[in-house]
Amino acid sequence: MKTVSIVTHAYNEEDNIEALYLRVREIMQAYPQYAYEHLFIDNHSTDATAAILTRIASQDHHVKVIVNARNFGHIRSPIHALFQAVGDCVIGIASDFQEPPDLIPEMLAAWEEGYKMVLCVKRSSEENSVFFWVRKQYYSMVERFSSVETIQNFTGFGLYDRQFVDIARSFNDPYPYFRGIVAEISLPSKRIYFDQPARKRGFSKNNFYTLYDIAWLGLISTSKVPLRLATAAGFLGAAVSFLIALGYLIAKLVMWNTFSIGIAPLVIGVFFLQSMMLVFFGIIGEYIGAIYTKVQQRPYAVEQERLGFEYSPYPPDSANGTAAPASLPVESISTAAD
């Protein structure tokens, strides 16, 4: 019997988490041919999210819960959960209903057709129109810069075969850009387009820094173009400076007594060059920071506790789970990026 893992990451989602669990359970009732598990990872929420998940896990052995010892961020915590799933396929879905669980049947159907990746791509969004436009322009820029084909308006929502998960694990990247990994692996895939609904309850936990972090991570993980732009800008700046200097020299020779260079061009030039240097030092710093993060080899997350892992996945029409070892260790551990 095939096993389906559904993975949901959550942070302060007490208003949404139980409704999502109930909707997924309702959908999976139509698939008695699959054993399934619903794995939640709580990124050290400060509200009642962990308590709600603990209660659900005690009542339904389809549910497994990981509670992080602290907030490990929006990159490391979800990938940690992905690698704890034991299913023949893994469906990653957010806890805020902006990634509709109603697409699960379509994803499973595509997987049964033989696709190793089923990627859910936003066709439109009910979020702020300015934000959606900015995101779209960003994805377009990353696609132009990247050495591999990336997918615009794709956030990671989708289904992934066990083959994909094992390959992604082998990347051994402690701070991975998941969308870049999907583009790099490029197993046979199918795209499902959907209209992203507005968040029903609560508010987004993404602030300016998290969005900025994701944006830079996407650029430096998939492309060397920013570094090469810095080099090209250096050559261009040198050429322009030479031409301006030559022009000033000619002007001075022709109008020796009337032409005054003044201090303004010098000041403007110095400020321009200094600002360009700071920009390119920042770009280089981002790449150095990525290298530093990689060589540290820290774990994706340190678990405070895990619940429900003593039960193997089982079909939705079964009365209970069987207390049997899963294919991954069940003790509370700190899982390194290996």
matplotlib code that plots the C-alpha trace (Angstrom):
import matplotlib.pyplot as plt

x = [0.0, 1.3, 1.8, 1.0, 2.6, 1.1, 3.4, 2.3, 4.5, 2.9, 3.8, 1.1, -1.8, -4.2, -7.1, -6.4, -4.6, -7.5, -9.7, -6.9, -6.5, -10.2, -10.3, -7.4, -8.9, -12.1, -10.3, -8.3, -11.4, -12.0, -8.7, -8.8, -6.2, -3.6, -2.0, -1.4, 0.1, -0.4, 2.8, 2.8, 5.8, 5.3, 8.0, 7.9, 4.6, 3.7, 0.0, -2.0, -0.9, 1.2, -1.5, -4.1, -1.8, -1.0, -4.7, -5.3, -2.3, -3.7, -7.0, -5.9, -2.9, -2.7, -1.3, 2.4, 3.7, 7.1, 7.5, 10.7, 12.9, 12.9, 11.9, 14.2, 12.9, 10.9, 13.5, 14.9, 11.8, 9.7, 12.6, 13.2, 9.6, 9.8, 12.8, 10.9, 8.0, 8.0, 5.5, 6.0, 5.0, 5.0, 2.5, 3.6, 0.8, 0.7, -1.5, -3.3, -5.6, -3.8, -2.6, -6.0, -6.1, -8.9, -6.1, -4.9, -7.1, -5.8, -2.2, -2.7, -4.2, -1.2, 1.2, -0.6, -0.1, 3.7, 4.7, 7.4, 6.6, 3.2, 3.7, 0.9, 1.4, -0.5, -2.5, -3.8, -4.0, -6.4, -3.5, -2.6, -2.3, 0.9, 2.6, 1.5, 2.9, 6.2, 6.5, 5.7, 8.5, 10.9, 10.2, 10.7, 14.0, 15.2, 14.2, 16.2, 19.3, 19.1, 21.2, 18.2, 14.6, 12.7, 8.9, 7.2, 4.6, 5.5, 6.0, 6.8, 3.2, 2.8, 3.4, 6.9, 7.7, 10.0, 12.7, 12.6, 12.8, 15.8, 17.7, 16.9, 18.3, 21.5, 22.1, 23.2, 22.3, 21.7, 19.8, 18.2, 16.2, 13.5, 12.2, 15.7, 16.1, 12.9, 14.3, 17.6, 16.3, 13.7, 12.1, 9.0, 6.5, 3.0, 1.8, -1.6, -2.7, -4.9, -6.2, -4.7, -7.5, -7.0, -6.1, -9.3, -8.1, -5.1, -2.4, 0.8, 3.9, 6.2, 7.7, 10.0, 13.2, 11.8, 10.8, 14.1, 15.9, 14.0, 14.6, 18.3, 18.5, 16.7, 19.2, 22.4, 21.2, 20.4, 22.7, 26.2, 24.9, 25.0, 28.7, 29.3, 27.2, 29.5, 32.6, 30.9, 29.9, 33.5, 34.7, 31.9, 32.6, 36.3, 35.4, 33.0, 35.4, 38.1, 35.8, 34.7, 38.4, 39.3, 36.4, 37.5, 41.0, 40.0, 37.6, 40.4, 42.9, 40.4, 39.1, 42.2, 41.4, 37.6, 36.9, 36.7, 36.4, 35.1, 34.7, 31.1, 32.0, 34.7, 32.2, 29.5, 32.0, 33.3, 29.8, 28.7, 31.7, 31.4, 27.7, 28.5, 31.2, 28.8, 26.2, 28.7, 30.3, 26.8, 26.4, 29.7, 28.8, 25.6, 27.6, 30.1, 27.3, 25.8, 29.2, 29.5, 26.1, 26.9, 30.3, 28.7, 26.6, 24.0, 20.9, 17.7, 15.9, 16.3, 13.1, 11.6, 9.3, 7.7, 4.3, 2.7, 5.8, 5.3, 2.4, 3.0, 0.8, -2.5, -5.5, -8.2, -10.9, -8.9, -10.0, -6.5, -2.8, -0.5, 2.3, 5.1, 8.4, 8.3, 11.1, 12.8, 13.9, 11.1, 13.0, 13.2, 16.4, 18.3, 18.3, 21.3, 21.4, 22.6]
y = [0.0, 3.4, 6.0, 9.7, 12.3, 15.7, 18.2, 21.5, 24.1, 26.5, 29.6, 31.3, 29.7, 28.9, 30.3, 28.1, 24.9, 22.8, 23.8, 22.7, 19.4, 18.7, 19.6, 17.4, 14.5, 14.9, 14.9, 11.8, 9.8, 9.4, 7.5, 4.3, 2.8, 5.0, 5.0, 8.6, 10.8, 14.5, 15.9, 19.3, 21.3, 24.1, 26.7, 27.6, 29.4, 31.9, 31.2, 28.0, 26.3, 23.7, 22.9, 22.4, 20.1, 18.1, 17.5, 16.5, 14.1, 12.4, 11.8, 11.0, 8.8, 10.0, 13.2, 13.6, 16.8, 18.3, 21.2, 23.2, 24.3, 27.8, 29.6, 28.3, 30.5, 30.2, 28.2, 25.6, 24.5, 23.5, 21.6, 19.7, 18.6, 17.5, 15.2, 13.6, 12.4, 8.7, 8.7, 7.5, 11.1, 14.2, 17.1, 20.4, 22.8, 25.9, 26.3, 29.6, 28.2, 30.3, 27.0, 25.3, 21.7, 21.1, 20.6, 17.4, 15.1, 16.6, 16.3, 12.6, 11.9, 13.5, 11.5, 8.3, 9.3, 9.1, 12.6, 12.9, 16.6, 18.2, 22.0, 24.3, 27.7, 30.9, 32.2, 35.2, 36.2, 38.0, 39.4, 43.1, 43.8, 45.8, 42.9, 40.4, 42.6, 43.0, 39.2, 38.6, 41.0, 39.3, 35.8, 37.2, 38.6, 35.4, 33.4, 35.7, 35.5, 31.8, 29.1, 26.7, 27.2, 28.5, 28.7, 32.1, 32.4, 29.0, 29.1, 25.4, 24.3, 20.9, 17.1, 15.5, 11.9, 10.0, 10.1, 13.9, 14.0, 11.7, 13.7, 17.0, 15.5, 14.6, 18.3, 18.7, 22.4, 23.8, 26.8, 25.7, 27.7, 25.1, 26.6, 26.5, 22.8, 22.0, 23.8, 22.1, 18.5, 18.9, 15.5, 15.0, 17.5, 18.7, 22.2, 22.9, 26.6, 28.0, 31.4, 32.1, 33.0, 35.6, 34.5, 33.6, 34.2, 35.8, 37.7, 36.8, 36.3, 37.3, 40.7, 42.8, 41.0, 37.5, 38.6, 40.3, 37.1, 34.9, 37.3, 37.3, 33.6, 33.0, 35.2, 33.8, 30.2, 30.1, 32.5, 34.1, 37.0, 39.6, 38.9, 39.3, 42.4, 43.9, 43.1, 44.4, 47.6, 48.1, 47.9, 50.2, 52.7, 52.8, 53.4, 56.1, 57.8, 57.7, 59.3, 62.0, 62.7, 62.9, 65.3, 67.5, 67.5, 68.5, 71.2, 72.6, 72.7, 74.4, 76.9, 77.2, 80.7, 80.3, 76.7, 76.0, 72.4, 73.3, 70.9, 69.7, 67.0, 65.7, 65.5, 63.9, 61.4, 60.4, 59.9, 57.9, 55.6, 55.1, 54.1, 51.7, 50.1, 49.7, 48.0, 45.6, 44.9, 44.0, 41.6, 39.9, 39.8, 37.9, 35.2, 35.1, 34.8, 31.9, 30.1, 30.8, 29.3, 26.2, 25.5, 25.8, 22.7, 23.4, 21.3, 22.5, 22.5, 21.3, 19.5, 20.2, 17.2, 15.1, 13.3, 10.5, 9.1, 5.7, 5.1, 4.1, 5.7, 3.8, 4.1, 6.7, 4.0, 2.2, 2.7, 3.3, 3.2, 0.3, 1.0, 0.0, 1.6, 4.1, 4.2, 7.1, 7.3, 8.2, 9.6, 13.4, 14.3, 17.2, 16.4, 17.7, 18.7, 15.4]
z = [0.0, -0.9, 1.7, 1.4, 3.7, 4.1, 5.7, 7.2, 8.9, 11.3, 13.4, 15.5, 13.5, 16.3, 14.2, 11.2, 12.2, 13.4, 10.4, 8.1, 9.8, 9.6, 5.9, 5.0, 7.0, 5.1, 1.8, 2.6, 3.6, -0.1, -0.5, 1.5, -0.9, 0.7, 4.1, 5.1, 7.8, 8.4, 9.9, 11.5, 12.5, 15.0, 14.8, 18.5, 18.4, 21.1, 20.9, 21.4, 18.2, 19.9, 22.4, 19.7, 17.8, 20.9, 21.5, 17.9, 17.9, 21.0, 19.3, 15.7, 15.1, 11.5, 13.0, 13.9, 15.5, 15.9, 18.2, 17.7, 20.6, 19.2, 16.0, 13.3, 10.6, 7.5, 5.5, 7.9, 9.8, 6.7, 5.1, 8.4, 8.4, 4.8, 5.6, 8.5, 6.3, 5.4, 2.6, -1.0, -1.9, 0.2, -0.1, 1.3, 2.3, 4.3, 7.4, 6.3, 3.6, 0.9, -0.5, -1.0, 0.3, -2.2, -4.8, -3.1, -5.2, -8.4, -7.2, -6.3, -9.7, -11.4, -9.2, -10.2, -13.8, -13.2, -12.5, -9.8, -9.0, -9.1, -8.8, -7.9, -9.5, -8.7, -11.6, -9.6, -6.0, -3.7, -1.8, -2.1, -5.9, -5.4, -3.5, -6.1, -8.9, -7.0, -6.4, -10.1, -11.2, -8.7, -10.1, -13.6, -12.7, -11.0, -14.1, -16.3, -14.1, -13.2, -15.0, -14.7, -15.6, -12.6, -12.2, -11.8, -9.1, -7.6, -3.8, -3.1, -2.8, -4.4, -4.3, -4.4, -5.0, -2.6, -5.3, -5.3, -1.4, -1.4, -4.0, -2.2, 1.0, -0.8, -1.6, 2.1, 2.0, 5.5, 4.2, 1.0, -1.5, -2.1, -5.3, -6.6, -5.6, -7.5, -10.6, -10.3, -9.9, -12.7, -12.6, -14.7, -13.5, -14.0, -13.2, -11.6, -11.8, -9.1, -7.9, -4.5, -2.0, 0.7, 4.2, 6.0, 9.6, 11.3, 9.5, 7.6, 9.7, 6.9, 7.6, 5.5, 6.6, 5.8, 2.3, 1.8, 3.0, 0.6, -2.3, -1.8, -1.2, -4.5, -6.4, -4.9, -4.9, -8.5, -10.2, -10.4, -12.4, -9.6, -9.1, -12.8, -13.0, -10.3, -12.5, -15.6, -13.8, -12.7, -16.3, -17.5, -14.7, -15.6, -19.3, -18.5, -16.1, -18.8, -21.4, -18.9, -18.0, -21.7, -22.4, -19.5, -20.8, -24.3, -23.0, -20.9, -23.7, -26.1, -23.5, -21.3, -19.8, -19.5, -18.6, -14.9, -13.6, -10.2, -7.2, -7.9, -10.5, -8.1, -5.2, -7.3, -8.8, -5.3, -3.9, -6.9, -6.8, -3.0, -3.4, -6.1, -4.0, -1.1, -3.3, -4.7, -1.3, -0.2, -3.1, -2.3, 1.3, 0.5, -1.2, 1.5, 4.1, 2.1, 2.2, 5.9, 6.6, 4.6, 6.3, 9.8, 9.0, 11.7, 12.0, 10.3, 13.6, 17.2, 18.4, 21.8, 21.4, 18.8, 19.1, 17.2, 15.6, 17.3, 14.9, 11.3, 8.7, 8.1, 5.8, 6.7, 7.2, 9.9, 13.5, 14.8, 14.0, 14.8, 17.1, 14.9, 14.0, 11.2, 8.6, 10.4, 14.0, 16.3, 19.3, 19.7, 18.0, 16.5, 12.9, 11.1, 7.4, 6.2]

ax = plt.figure().add_subplot(projection="3d")
ax.plot(x, y, z, "-o")
ax.set_aspect("equal")
plt.show()
